[in-house]
Amino acid sequence: MNNKEFIAELAHRSGKTVKDTGQLVTAVVDVFAAKLQEGNQLVFGNFGAFEVKKKLERISVNPLTQQRMLVPPKLVVNFKPSAALKEKFK
């Protein structure tokens, strides 16, 4: 499912227009991104939690040339599903 299909499904289920639903989804994603950039954890009951983790720098080896490279540290968003969500997929 892509973004356009997701917005269309939400609009259909909520009875709102596709335009209004698209604006709402954009606003929600913007708030998520802003809160995660601030270092906050986002927790949604019966769904899961989003948090930003820092991956440490590491050394990687090119398998063809055996050249070693230093991969710099970076921030990644991690999702941990709730027990209720995991239960739905058993």
Backbone as JSON Lines, residues from 0, in Angstrom:
{"i":0,"aa":"M","n":[0.85,-1.17,0.0],"ca":[0.0,0.0,0.0],"c":[0.89,1.23,0.0]}
{"i":1,"aa":"N","n":[0.67,2.13,-0.91],"ca":[1.46,3.35,-0.95],"c":[0.69,4.48,-0.25]}
{"i":2,"aa":"N","n":[1.3,5.66,-0.21],"ca":[0.73,6.8,0.5],"c":[-0.65,7.19,-0.05]}
{"i":3,"aa":"K","n":[-0.76,7.22,-1.38],"ca":[-2.03,7.61,-2.01],"c":[-3.15,6.62,-1.67]}
{"i":4,"aa":"E","n":[-2.84,5.34,-1.7],"ca":[-3.83,4.32,-1.37],"c":[-4.21,4.39,0.11]}
{"i":5,"aa":"F","n":[-3.22,4.65,0.96],"ca":[-3.47,4.78,2.39],"c":[-4.41,5.94,2.69]}
{"i":6,"aa":"I","n":[-4.13,7.08,2.07],"ca":[-4.98,8.26,2.28],"c":[-6.38,8.02,1.76]}
{"i":7,"aa":"A","n":[-6.51,7.36,0.62],"ca":[-7.83,7.06,0.06],"c":[-8.62,6.14,0.99]}
{"i":8,"aa":"E","n":[-7.95,5.15,1.56],"ca":[-8.62,4.22,2.49],"c":[-9.07,4.95,3.76]}
{"i":9,"aa":"L","n":[-8.2,5.8,4.31],"ca":[-8.57,6.58,5.5],"c":[-9.75,7.51,5.2]}
{"i":10,"aa":"A","n":[-9.71,8.16,4.04],"ca":[-10.8,9.06,3.66],"c":[-12.11,8.29,3.55]}
{"i":11,"aa":"H","n":[-12.06,7.12,2.96],"ca":[-13.27,6.31,2.79],"c":[-13.83,5.89,4.16]}
{"i":12,"aa":"R","n":[-12.96,5.44,5.05],"ca":[-13.4,4.96,6.37],"c":[-13.89,6.09,7.26]}
{"i":13,"aa":"S","n":[-13.3,7.28,7.12],"ca":[-13.68,8.38,8.0],"c":[-14.8,9.25,7.44]}
{"i":14,"aa":"G","n":[-15.09,9.11,6.14],"ca":[-16.12,9.94,5.53],"c":[-15.65,11.34,5.21]}
{"i":15,"aa":"K","n":[-14.35,11.57,5.28],"ca":[-13.77,12.88,4.96],"c":[-13.32,12.88,3.51]}
{"i":16,"aa":"T","n":[-12.95,14.06,3.02],"ca":[-12.45,14.15,1.65],"c":[-11.0,13.66,1.6]}
{"i":17,"aa":"V","n":[-10.58,13.26,0.42],"ca":[-9.21,12.81,0.23],"c":[-8.24,13.96,0.5]}
{"i":18,"aa":"K","n":[-8.6,15.17,0.11],"ca":[-7.74,16.33,0.33],"c":[-7.54,16.59,1.82]}
{"i":19,"aa":"D","n":[-8.64,16.61,2.58],"ca":[-8.55,16.84,4.02],"c":[-7.76,15.74,4.71]}
{"i":20,"aa":"T","n":[-8.0,14.51,4.29],"ca":[-7.29,13.38,4.88],"c":[-5.81,13.45,4.56]}
{"i":21,"aa":"G","n":[-5.46,13.84,3.35],"ca":[-4.06,14.0,2.96],"c":[-3.37,15.05,3.79]}
{"i":22,"aa":"Q","n":[-4.05,16.16,4.04],"ca":[-3.48,17.22,4.88],"c":[-3.28,16.73,6.31]}
{"i":23,"aa":"L","n":[-4.23,15.95,6.81],"ca":[-4.11,15.41,8.16],"c":[-2.93,14.44,8.26]}
{"i":24,"aa":"V","n":[-2.79,13.55,7.3],"ca":[-1.68,12.6,7.31],"c":[-0.35,13.35,7.25]}
{"i":25,"aa":"T","n":[-0.26,14.35,6.41],"ca":[0.97,15.15,6.31],"c":[1.28,15.82,7.64]}
{"i":26,"aa":"A","n":[0.26,16.36,8.3],"ca":[0.47,17.01,9.59],"c":[0.93,16.01,10.65]}
{"i":27,"aa":"V","n":[0.34,14.82,10.65],"ca":[0.73,13.79,11.62],"c":[2.19,13.39,11.41]}
{"i":28,"aa":"V","n":[2.57,13.16,10.17],"ca":[3.95,12.77,9.88],"c":[4.92,13.89,10.27]}
{"i":29,"aa":"D","n":[4.55,15.13,10.03],"ca":[5.4,16.26,10.42],"c":[5.59,16.33,11.94]}
{"i":30,"aa":"V","n":[4.52,16.09,12.69],"ca":[4.61,16.1,14.16],"c":[5.48,14.93,14.62]}
{"i":31,"aa":"F","n":[5.29,13.74,14.03],"ca":[6.13,12.59,14.38],"c":[7.6,12.93,14.18]}
{"i":32,"aa":"A","n":[7.92,13.46,13.0],"ca":[9.31,13.77,12.67],"c":[9.89,14.8,13.64]}
{"i":33,"aa":"A","n":[9.12,15.83,13.95],"ca":[9.6,16.87,14.86],"c":[9.86,16.31,16.25]}
{"i":34,"aa":"K","n":[8.96,15.5,16.75],"ca":[9.13,14.94,18.1],"c":[10.29,13.96,18.15]}
{"i":35,"aa":"L","n":[10.47,13.15,17.09],"ca":[11.59,12.22,17.06],"c":[12.92,12.97,16.95]}
{"i":36,"aa":"Q","n":[12.95,14.07,16.21],"ca":[14.17,14.87,16.1],"c":[14.54,15.5,17.44]}
{"i":37,"aa":"E","n":[13.55,15.78,18.26],"ca":[13.8,16.33,19.6],"c":[14.31,15.26,20.55]}
{"i":38,"aa":"G","n":[14.26,14.0,20.13],"ca":[14.73,12.9,20.98],"c":[13.63,12.24,21.78]}
{"i":39,"aa":"N","n":[12.38,12.61,21.52],"ca":[11.27,12.02,22.25],"c":[10.93,10.63,21.72]}
{"i":40,"aa":"Q","n":[10.33,9.84,22.56],"ca":[9.82,8.53,22.16],"c":[8.31,8.68,21.96]}
{"i":41,"aa":"L","n":[7.8,8.09,20.88],"ca":[6.36,8.13,20.61],"c":[5.77,6.76,20.93]}
{"i":42,"aa":"V","n":[4.83,6.71,21.87],"ca":[4.24,5.45,22.29],"c":[2.74,5.49,22.01]}
{"i":43,"aa":"F","n":[2.27,4.48,21.3],"ca":[0.85,4.37,20.97],"c":[0.35,3.05,21.52]}
{"i":44,"aa":"G","n":[-0.61,3.12,22.47],"ca":[-1.15,1.93,23.07],"c":[-1.74,1.01,22.02]}
{"i":45,"aa":"N","n":[-1.56,-0.27,22.2],"ca":[-2.04,-1.33,21.3],"c":[-1.43,-1.25,19.91]}
{"i":46,"aa":"F","n":[-0.4,-0.41,19.71],"ca":[0.28,-0.36,18.42],"c":[1.78,-0.56,18.61]}
{"i":47,"aa":"G","n":[2.42,0.35,19.34],"ca":[3.85,0.2,19.55],"c":[4.52,1.51,19.87]}
{"i":48,"aa":"A","n":[5.85,1.5,19.81],"ca":[6.63,2.68,20.17],"c":[7.7,2.96,19.11]}
{"i":49,"aa":"F","n":[7.87,4.24,18.82],"ca":[8.92,4.7,17.92],"c":[9.95,5.44,18.76]}
{"i":50,"aa":"E","n":[11.23,5.2,18.49],"ca":[12.27,5.94,19.18],"c":[13.48,6.07,18.26]}
{"i":51,"aa":"V","n":[14.29,7.07,18.54],"ca":[15.51,7.3,17.77],"c":[16.66,6.67,18.54]}
{"i":52,"aa":"K","n":[17.45,5.86,17.82],"ca":[18.63,5.26,18.42],"c":[19.85,5.67,17.62]}
{"i":53,"aa":"K","n":[20.97,5.74,18.3],"ca":[22.21,6.1,17.63],"c":[22.99,4.83,17.31]}
{"i":54,"aa":"K","n":[23.29,4.63,16.04],"ca":[24.15,3.52,15.64],"c":[25.59,4.01,15.74]}
{"i":55,"aa":"L","n":[26.41,3.26,16.41],"ca":[27.8,3.64,16.6],"c":[28.58,3.52,15.31]}
{"i":56,"aa":"E","n":[29.72,4.22,15.25],"ca":[30.56,4.07,14.09],"c":[31.13,2.66,14.07]}
{"i":57,"aa":"R","n":[31.42,2.17,12.87],"ca":[31.93,0.81,12.74],"c":[32.85,0.74,11.54]}
{"i":58,"aa":"I","n":[33.59,-0.34,11.49],"ca":[34.48,-0.58,10.36],"c":[33.82,-1.6,9.45]}
{"i":59,"aa":"S","n":[33.76,-1.28,8.18],"ca":[33.19,-2.15,7.17],"c":[34.29,-2.54,6.2]}
{"i":60,"aa":"V","n":[34.18,-3.74,5.63],"ca":[35.18,-4.22,4.69],"c":[34.51,-4.48,3.35]}
{"i":61,"aa":"N","n":[35.07,-3.89,2.29],"ca":[34.6,-4.13,0.93],"c":[35.01,-5.56,0.56]}
{"i":62,"aa":"P","n":[34.04,-6.45,0.25],"ca":[34.4,-7.84,-0.02],"c":[35.22,-8.05,-1.29]}
{"i":63,"aa":"L","n":[35.13,-7.14,-2.22],"ca":[35.89,-7.29,-3.47],"c":[37.35,-6.85,-3.32]}
{"i":64,"aa":"T","n":[37.56,-5.7,-2.67],"ca":[38.91,-5.15,-2.58],"c":[39.55,-5.38,-1.21]}
{"i":65,"aa":"Q","n":[38.79,-5.86,-0.26],"ca":[39.24,-6.04,1.13],"c":[39.66,-4.71,1.79]}
{"i":66,"aa":"Q","n":[39.22,-3.6,1.2],"ca":[39.54,-2.3,1.76],"c":[38.64,-2.03,2.96]}
{"i":67,"aa":"R","n":[39.23,-1.57,4.04],"ca":[38.48,-1.26,5.25],"c":[38.03,0.19,5.2]}
{"i":68,"aa":"M","n":[36.77,0.42,5.61],"ca":[36.21,1.78,5.61],"c":[35.56,2.05,6.95]}
{"i":69,"aa":"L","n":[35.65,3.27,7.4],"ca":[35.0,3.67,8.63],"c":[33.62,4.22,8.28]}
{"i":70,"aa":"V","n":[32.58,3.58,8.83],"ca":[31.21,4.04,8.62],"c":[30.86,4.94,9.79]}
{"i":71,"aa":"P","n":[30.5,6.2,9.53],"ca":[30.26,7.14,10.64],"c":[28.98,6.79,11.42]}
{"i":72,"aa":"P","n":[28.88,7.31,12.66],"ca":[27.66,7.06,13.43],"c":[26.47,7.77,12.78]}
{"i":73,"aa":"K","n":[25.27,7.21,13.01],"ca":[24.07,7.85,12.48],"c":[22.89,7.54,13.37]}
{"i":74,"aa":"L","n":[21.85,8.37,13.24],"ca":[20.62,8.18,13.99],"c":[19.62,7.42,13.12]}
{"i":75,"aa":"V","n":[18.95,6.43,13.73],"ca":[17.95,5.65,13.01],"c":[16.67,5.58,13.86]}
{"i":76,"aa":"V","n":[15.53,5.51,13.2],"ca":[14.25,5.37,13.89],"c":[13.97,3.89,14.07]}
{"i":77,"aa":"N","n":[13.65,3.51,15.28],"ca":[13.38,2.12,15.61],"c":[11.91,2.0,16.03]}
{"i":78,"aa":"F","n":[11.25,0.92,15.58],"ca":[9.87,0.66,15.96],"c":[9.81,-0.65,16.73]}
{"i":79,"aa":"K","n":[9.14,-0.61,17.89],"ca":[8.94,-1.82,18.69],"c":[7.43,-2.03,18.82]}
{"i":80,"aa":"P","n":[6.9,-3.09,18.19],"ca":[5.45,-3.31,18.26],"c":[5.01,-3.69,19.67]}
{"i":81,"aa":"S","n":[3.76,-3.35,19.99],"ca":[3.2,-3.7,21.29],"c":[2.83,-5.18,21.3]}
{"i":82,"aa":"A","n":[2.59,-5.7,22.49],"ca":[2.19,-7.09,22.63],"c":[0.86,-7.34,21.92]}
{"i":83,"aa":"A","n":[-0.05,-6.36,21.98],"ca":[-1.36,-6.51,21.33],"c":[-1.21,-6.61,19.82]}
{"i":84,"aa":"L","n":[-0.32,-5.83,19.24],"ca":[-0.1,-5.88,17.8],"c":[0.58,-7.2,17.4]}
{"i":85,"aa":"K","n":[1.55,-7.65,18.19],"ca":[2.21,-8.92,17.91],"c":[1.2,-10.07,17.94]}
{"i":86,"aa":"E","n":[0.27,-9.98,18.87],"ca":[-0.74,-11.04,19.02],"c":[-1.59,-11.19,17.77]}
{"i":87,"aa":"K","n":[-1.86,-10.11,17.07],"ca":[-2.69,-10.16,15.86],"c":[-2.04,-10.9,14.72]}
{"i":88,"aa":"F","n":[-0.73,-11.1,14.78],"ca":[0.0,-11.74,13.7],"c":[0.49,-13.14,14.04]}
{"i":89,"aa":"K","n":[-0.07,-13.73,15.04],"ca":[0.28,-15.11,15.4],"c":[-0.51,-16.09,14.58]}
